[in-house]
């Protein structure tokens, strides 16, 4: 028995030593969307904090394609040695697994959660000429005639909002996906679609100019950019909660000391005034927390989005 214990301890020693010495070389951060996107901007903010805290470069590796699944798969298949991290999103970790059958990675089995970083709800808005000023008025109109709701694509937070609202209210609406959100917003203004769902920062200029009328926000709480705008629950659609989020993951079986150190550094970053100010400038709400909290968030999101996808028959383009 003693011999087996000593052998086991000897086997673990090199592994423990490597974890204690980590990092000894640059770290790759896989970002599953293109440079210049919101996902990329936030990933690079996190990478800069980790570079300073770890004393080794954390280098962005933009692996784009297939709605973020190319980057996610590359991260899932990477060695769990602490030298690959993954900048995951609600899309790569929850929506895509919910709507894409046969996806080559499992968001819970193949990734180690580290920390939730930031999130944003979205806003349902109409053009003022539609003649409705709140969600109740919009749903009343939808009972009288077919209405259309545009979004920035299939499986986006906007699409999920349209689907959840239809399921919660029992009032069918037509989803109109756009590959270019700018075109969708133009179509809202010219009356091609009745409503559009988009993130607060993207709608702020139009709302303040009076060219778009916001009806409700999909967050659990109100948004700091629009403190007077009610949530869906406050507006009469309880249960319609849709939030896009960004978080740090690593390949499954990455050493626990690595996960703990990255978590501590990023929690500290989210207490930094300059970082908080930059995230708010992007219209984002700060998160933070433990790996266990991120794991719970991911599990709940997966369950919810799978139910919505089945009920609304959401499939990829």
N, C-alpha and C positions, 0 to 999 in steps of 0.2 A: 504493500500500500504506500509506504513512504517513498519507495523508488519511483512508483508511478506519479506521485505528487511532485517529486523533484523533477522528473522528466517533463511533466506538464508545465511546471514553472519555467524551466529552461527554454521550452518552446515559445512561451509567451514573452520572454524577456526581450528578444530582438524587436518584436512587434511594439512593445511598450516603449522601448528606447526610440524607435523611429517616430512614434507619435509624439514623444516628448521633444524631439529635435525639430519637428515640423514647424515651419516649412524651410527646406534647405535649397529650394529653387523656385522659379516663378510658377504661379498658379494660373490655370486657364478658367475663365468664367464664360461658359457658353450662354449666349444671348440668342433666343430663337427668332428674333425679328431684326429688321434692317437697321443700320446706323441712322440716327436721327429720329427714330420713333420714340414714343413715350417710354416704351419698354427698354430701349437702348439707353436713353438718357438716365433713367433710374438705375439701371444696372451699372452704368459707369460711375454714378455717384457712390453706390455701394462699393464698387471696386476700388475707388480712390481711398475710401476710409479703410478698407482692408489692407491696401498697400502700405499706408502709413502705420497701421497697427501691427502688421505682421513683419514688416521689414523686408518683404519680397514683393516684386511686381505681381499684381493681379491683372491679367491681360484679357481684354474682351475678345471673344471669338464669336462673331455673328454668323450663326448657322441658320440660314433662312429657308423657308419653303413649307408648303402644305400646312398652312395655318399654325406654324410653330412646331409641328410634329417632327420635322427633320432634326432640329436642334434638341428636342426632348429625347429622341431616340439615341442621338449621339451621346448625350449625358447619361442616359440609362445604361448604355453599353460601355461606358468608360471605367477604367480601373478605380476601385474604391480606396485610393491611397491618399486622398486629401489634396491632390493636385488638379482635380477637376471639380468645379462648382457649377450650378445651373441656376439661371435666373428664370424661374417658372412664373406662369401667369394663371389666372383662373381659366383662361382658354386652353392652355396646353395641359393643365392638370385636372380640369373638371369638365369643361364643355366638350373638347375633342373626344375624350374617352366616353362621354355620354352619347355622342351623335355619330361617331365613326366606328362601325363594327370592324372587328379584326385588327384594331390598332396594335402595333408591334411592341408597345410598352404598357406597363400597368403603373398608374400614378402613385399607388400606395406600396406595391411590392418592390418596385424598382428604384425608389427614391427615398433618401433619408431627409425628412423635413428639418430645417434649421431655424428660420424666422420669417414671420409675416412682416412685410416692409411697408406697404402703402396700399390704399384702396380708393375707389371712387364709385359713387352711384351714378345713375344717368337720369336724364330729365325727359319727360314726355311733353312735347311742345307742339302748338298748332300756329297757323297764321291768324292774325286777329280777324281777318275777313270771314273766317269760318263762323264767327258769332258765338263761340263758347268761351267761358272764362274760367272754368274749373273742370275737374274730372267728371263730376256728376253731369254737367252739361254735355260733355263729350260722349259719355255713355248713353245719355238720352238721345243724342243725335244718331248714335250707332244703332239704336233700336228702331229708328225711323227709316234709315237708309244705309246701304253698305258704306263703310269707311275704311280707308287704307292707312297703314302705319309703316313708314319707311325706317330702315336702319342701315348701318354700315356693313351689312352682310349677313349671310346665314350663320347662325350659331353665335352671334355677337350678343353683348349685353342688351342691345336694342331689340334684337329678335326674341331673346328670352323674356324681355319685358312685355312685348306684344303677346307672346304665347301665354305667359302667366296671367296677364290682365284678362285675356279672353276666357281662360279657364276659370278664373276667380269670379268673373261677372256673369259668365254664361252667355256673353254677347260676342258672336264671331266678328273678327275683323280680318282684313286682308293684309298680309305681310308683304312689303316690297323691299327686297334687298338691293343695296347699291354697293358696288366695289369701290366707288369713290364717294366718300361722305360729302364732299363739296357739291357733287352733282345732286345728291339727295337733298341737301339743304336748299339748293337752288330750286328743285322741284317742289319743295314745301312752300317756298315763297311765291312760286308762280301758280300754285294750286293743283299741280299734277298729283300730289299725295296730300291727304288731309292732315297728317301728323308725322312727326319724326322723333326718334329717340336717340339722344346723343349725350356725350359727357358735358358737365357744367361749363368747363372752360371753353369748349367749342361753341357753346350757345350763348355765352355771356354777352358778347358784343351785340348780337341780334336782339336779345331780350332787353338790354339796356337802351337800345335804339327804338324799341317799340315795334320792331318788325316781326317778332315772334312772341307768342303768349305761352308761358310755361304753365302746365297744369298740375304736375306732381313730380316728386323725386322718388327714386326707387330704393333709397337707403333705409337702414333701420332708424337713423336719426336724420335731422335736417343738415343741410350742407352750409359750410361757413360762407360760401359765396352768395347764397340765396337763403338767408335765415328766415325769411317770411314765406318761403315756398313749402307747402305741406308735403309730408311723405305720402306714399300711396295709401298706407294704413290710415293716416289722418284724413285723407281725402275720400275714404270710403271703400278702399280695396285692400283689406287686411290680407296679409300673406304674400303680397306682391313685393318681394324684396330681391333686388338684383344688384350685385356689386361686383365690379371688376377689381381684381387684386393682383399684387405682385409679391413674390416671396423667393427666398433663397433655399435651394435644395442641394444635396450632394447625391452621388450614386449610392444605392443601398449598400450597407456594410462598411461605409466610411467610418474610421475610428471615432469613438465617442469624444475623446479629447479634442479632436479637430472640430467637430460640430459645436462643442461647447465654447471653444475659443471664438469661432466665427460668430456665434450667437451673441456672445458678450460684446464683441466689437461693434456689431451692427445695432444692438440695443443702445450702446453708447452713442453711436452716430445719430440715432433717432431722438436723442436728447440734446443734440447739438443745435443751437439756435439757427445757425446758417443753413444747416440741412433741412430743418423744419420749414424755414422761410422759403427755400427753393422748392420743396414739395408742395407747399401751399401756392406758390406762384404757378405751379403746374396744375393747380386745382385738385390736389390729392390730399387725402387724410392719412396721417401717420398711424401706423399700427405698432409693430414690435411684439415682444412676448417670448414664450418658450417654444421649443420644438414640439412639445406635446399639444400646445394650443394650436399650432399650425396643422398638426396631424388631425386634430378634431375638426378644424375648419374645413380642411380638404375632404374628410370623410362625409361631413354633412352636405357640402356642396355637391359631391358626386352623387349622393343619394337623391338630392333634390333635383339636380339637372337631369338625371336619368328618368325620374318620374315625369318631369315636364316634357322631355324629348319624346317619351313614349306616348303621352297623352296628346301632345300637339303634332306628333308624327314629324318631328324635325330630323332631317337627314342632311348630310353634306351636299354641297353643290356638285 
